[in-house]
């Protein structure tokens, strides 16, 4: 948002000084200094889990949801490991909308059920390469536009935090490939994918194949909700049907089928929690935009959100 070719060139030639200018003029895409967890963003969720457990919350790991049923105003979650956890007033789902709708009983109306089936997803895999050489670039990530290779983006994990690569003599890169679950890339063996990444990282001139000492593959299904010609109509159909399922909140990127970032996903969860605590719908989660700003009723909604939640939108720290 706010990024243009002219603003990118201006930023490169005349970098804004720390503390200078209005925070409203900061283009998030061009921010080059920010706070980052020492060992990566997983630290936030490990801390969240530990604090939740300390308050008596039960967390089931490596456990999927098979069915979500509602009767007499209460919800029950049936898991893939055979448990039935019930008596809930609310269910907050970050599961892919397509899968959530298929799992709810009583079943969604036929039109909404059919709409959910039409939602599409783009999948994603990362080939991590550990290399015995100096960092080839200092950016956090770079996009690759060379049509002769399949890699679309490369992360430099040491640039995020040096603690993520404990051996100072090593570099660690994540070569990211955008694909569809079941296609040739997705179904390739880990060995094949690692060899492809080694070949391509040398081909684009970042390091030598011979410098790679180890590799690892991570597959992430449904990483991106697809915005096709009918997705808005399908999502709106499901949103309308949700009114018949009080207590069911869809939040986050996959839950809402919105191509948003982590701050937006967190905002929707926090506003859902505020609604639950208040016992009424103070906030419409669908009014949170991709910048994690609440805009119901124009700026009034944004101001009200800040009063309730404090500073949530990224801004420059002086």
C-alpha positions in Angstrom: 0.0 0.0 0.0 1.4 3.4 -1.0 4.2 1.8 -2.9 5.1 3.1 -6.4 8.1 3.1 -8.6 8.8 6.7 -7.8 8.5 6.2 -4.0 10.8 3.2 -4.2 13.4 5.2 -6.1 13.0 8.1 -3.7 13.5 5.8 -0.7 16.6 4.3 -2.3 18.2 7.6 -3.0 17.0 9.6 0.1 16.3 7.2 2.9 14.1 8.8 5.6 16.0 9.5 8.8 14.9 7.8 12.0 12.4 9.9 13.8 11.9 12.2 10.8 8.5 12.8 9.2 5.0 11.5 10.1 4.4 7.9 10.8 1.5 8.1 8.4 3.9 8.6 5.5 5.9 5.4 6.2 5.4 2.8 3.5 5.5 -0.6 5.2 7.0 -2.4 2.2 10.1 -0.1 2.5 10.7 -0.2 6.2 14.2 -1.5 6.8 14.3 -1.7 10.5 11.9 -3.6 12.8 11.8 -5.8 15.8 12.0 -9.6 15.2 12.0 -12.5 17.6 15.5 -13.9 18.4 14.7 -17.4 17.1 12.0 -16.5 14.7 8.2 -15.8 14.9 7.5 -19.3 16.3 8.7 -17.9 19.6 5.5 -15.8 19.8 3.3 -18.8 19.5 5.4 -20.9 21.9 5.0 -18.1 24.5 1.2 -17.8 23.7 0.8 -21.6 24.2 2.7 -21.5 27.5 0.7 -18.6 28.9 -2.6 -20.3 27.8 -1.7 -23.6 29.5 -0.8 -21.7 32.6 -4.4 -20.4 32.6 -5.8 -23.9 32.2 -6.2 -24.0 28.5 -6.0 -27.5 26.9 -4.0 -27.6 23.7 -4.1 -30.7 21.5 -1.0 -31.0 19.3 -0.8 -33.1 16.0 -4.5 -33.4 16.1 -6.9 -32.6 13.3 -10.6 -31.7 13.4 -13.0 -34.3 11.7 -16.3 -32.7 12.5 -17.8 -29.7 14.3 -21.4 -30.1 15.5 -23.9 -27.7 17.1 -27.0 -28.5 19.1 -29.0 -26.6 21.7 -26.7 -23.6 21.5 -23.5 -25.6 22.3 -20.7 -26.7 20.1 -18.8 -30.0 20.0 -15.5 -30.7 18.2 -14.7 -34.2 17.1 -11.0 -34.8 16.5 -9.1 -37.2 14.2 -7.6 -38.9 17.3 -11.1 -40.0 18.5 -11.9 -37.3 21.0 -15.2 -35.4 21.3 -14.7 -32.1 23.1 -18.0 -30.4 23.8 -20.0 -27.9 25.7 -18.5 -24.9 24.0 -20.4 -21.6 23.5 -18.0 -20.5 20.8 -15.7 -22.0 18.1 -13.0 -19.9 16.5 -11.7 -21.5 13.3 -8.6 -20.7 11.3 -9.1 -23.8 9.2 -9.4 -23.3 5.4 -13.0 -22.1 4.8 -13.6 -24.9 2.3 -12.7 -27.6 4.9 -14.5 -25.9 7.8 -17.8 -25.7 5.9 -17.6 -29.3 4.9 -17.0 -30.3 8.6 -19.9 -28.4 10.2 -23.1 -30.2 11.2 -26.0 -29.5 10.7 -24.7 -29.0 7.1 -24.6 -25.5 5.6 -27.4 -24.7 3.1 -26.7 -26.4 -0.3 -25.7 -23.1 -2.1 -23.2 -22.2 0.6 -21.9 -25.8 0.8 -21.4 -25.7 -3.0 -19.7 -22.3 -2.8 -17.2 -23.6 -0.3 -16.2 -26.5 -2.6 -15.4 -23.9 -5.3 -12.8 -22.1 -3.2 -9.3 -22.6 -4.5 -5.8 -22.5 -2.9 -2.2 -22.0 -3.9 0.4 -24.2 -2.1 3.9 -23.5 -1.2 7.2 -25.3 -0.4 10.5 -24.2 1.0 13.8 -25.9 0.3 16.3 -24.9 3.1 19.9 -25.0 2.1 22.8 -24.7 4.6 25.9 -23.4 2.9 29.5 -23.0 4.1 30.1 -19.5 2.8 29.5 -15.8 3.6 26.0 -14.4 3.1 25.4 -13.7 -0.6 23.0 -10.9 0.2 22.0 -8.9 3.3 18.3 -8.5 2.5 15.8 -10.6 4.4 14.4 -11.9 1.2 14.7 -11.3 -2.5 12.2 -12.1 -5.3 13.5 -13.9 -8.3 12.1 -12.9 -11.8 14.4 -15.1 -13.9 12.2 -17.2 -16.1 14.9 -19.9 -16.5 14.4 -21.0 -12.8 11.4 -22.2 -10.8 12.3 -20.6 -7.5 10.2 -17.5 -6.8 11.7 -16.0 -3.6 14.7 -16.6 -1.4 14.9 -16.0 2.3 18.2 -15.3 4.1 17.5 -16.5 7.6 20.6 -15.0 9.1 19.5 -11.6 8.0 16.3 -12.0 10.0 18.2 -12.9 13.1 21.8 -14.2 13.4 20.7 -16.5 16.2 18.7 -18.5 13.7 22.0 -19.7 12.1 24.2 -20.5 15.2 27.4 -21.2 13.1 28.8 -17.9 12.0 30.7 -19.6 9.2 27.5 -20.9 7.7 24.6 -19.3 5.7 21.1 -20.6 5.6 18.8 -19.8 2.6 15.2 -20.8 2.1 14.3 -21.2 -1.6 10.5 -20.8 -2.0 8.5 -22.5 -4.7 4.9 -21.7 -5.5 3.0 -24.7 -6.6 -0.3 -26.7 -6.3 -0.7 -29.7 -4.0 -0.3 -32.8 -6.2 1.6 -31.2 -9.1 5.1 -32.1 -10.2 6.9 -29.9 -7.8 4.8 -30.9 -4.8 5.1 -34.6 -5.4 8.8 -34.6 -6.1 11.0 -36.3 -3.5 12.9 -34.2 -1.0 16.2 -35.3 -2.6 15.0 -34.1 -6.0 13.9 -30.8 -4.6 17.1 -30.2 -2.8 19.1 -31.0 -5.9 16.9 -28.5 -7.9 17.5 -25.8 -5.3 21.2 -26.4 -5.3 21.3 -26.1 -9.1 19.2 -23.0 -9.2 21.0 -21.1 -6.4 24.2 -21.6 -8.4 22.4 -20.7 -11.6 21.3 -17.3 -10.4 24.8 -16.7 -8.9 24.2 -16.6 -5.2 26.5 -19.5 -4.2 28.1 -22.7 -5.6 26.4 -26.0 -5.5 29.5 -27.4 -3.8 29.1 -25.0 -0.9 25.8 -26.7 0.2 26.3 -29.0 3.2 22.7 -29.9 3.9 19.1 -29.4 2.9 15.6 -29.8 4.2 12.1 -29.5 2.6 9.0 -28.0 4.2 5.6 -28.2 2.4 2.8 -25.8 3.3 -0.6 -26.7 1.8 -3.1 -24.0 1.3 -0.7 -21.2 1.9 -2.6 -18.7 -0.3 -6.3 -18.4 -0.8 -6.9 -18.0 -4.6 -8.7 -14.9 -5.8 -10.5 -16.2 -8.9 -13.4 -14.7 -10.7 -16.0 -16.2 -8.4 -14.3 -16.2 -5.0 -16.0 -13.0 -3.7 -19.5 -14.4 -4.5 -18.6 -17.7 -2.9 -17.3 -16.1 0.3 -20.3 -13.8 0.5 -22.6 -16.8 0.2 -20.8 -18.5 3.2 -20.8 -15.3 5.2 -24.6 -15.0 4.8 -25.1 -18.6 5.8 -22.9 -18.1 8.9 -25.7 -16.1 10.5 -27.5 -19.3 11.2 -24.5 -20.6 13.2 -24.2 -18.3 16.3 -20.9 -18.7 18.2 -18.9 -19.8 15.1 -16.2 -17.3 14.2 -14.0 -17.5 11.1 -10.7 -15.8 11.6 -7.3 -15.5 9.9 -6.1 -15.9 6.3 -7.6 -19.3 5.6 -10.5 -19.0 7.9 -11.8 -15.9 6.1 -10.3 -16.7 2.7 -8.4 -13.4 2.7 -4.9 -12.9 1.4 -3.8 -11.0 4.5 -0.7 -10.9 6.6 -0.1 -12.1 10.2 -1.0 -8.7 11.8 -4.5 -8.9 10.1 -5.0 -12.5 11.2 -4.1 -11.5 14.8 -6.4 -8.5 14.7 -9.4 -10.6 13.6 -8.7 -13.0 16.5 -8.4 -10.2 19.0 -11.6 -8.5 17.9 -13.4 -11.9 18.0 -12.3 -12.2 21.6 -13.5 -8.7 22.4 -16.9 -9.7 21.0 -17.1 -12.8 23.1 -16.1 -11.0 26.3 -18.6 -8.3 25.6 -21.4 -10.8 24.8 -22.3 -8.9 21.7 -21.0 -8.0 18.3 -19.0 -4.9 18.9 -16.9 -5.5 15.8 -17.6 -7.0 12.4 -14.4 -9.0 11.7 -15.0 -8.6 7.9 -14.4 -4.9 8.3 -10.7 -5.4 9.1 -8.7 -4.6 6.0 -5.4 -6.1 4.8 -3.5 -3.4 6.8 -5.0 -4.7 10.0 -7.1 -1.6 10.4 -10.8 -1.6 11.4 -12.8 0.8 9.2 -16.4 0.2 9.9 -18.1 3.6 9.6 -15.0 5.3 8.2 -12.3 6.5 10.5 -14.6 6.2 13.5 -14.2 2.5 13.5 -10.4 2.7 13.4 -10.4 5.2 16.3 -12.6 3.0 18.4 -10.4 0.0 17.7 -7.4 1.9 19.0 -9.2 2.8 22.2 -10.1 -0.8 22.8 -6.9 -2.5 21.7 -4.1 0.0 21.8 -1.4 0.3 19.1 -1.7 -2.7 16.7 -0.9 -1.2 13.3 2.8 -1.1 12.4 4.3 2.3 12.7 7.8 3.9 12.8 9.5 3.7 16.2 11.4 6.9 17.0 
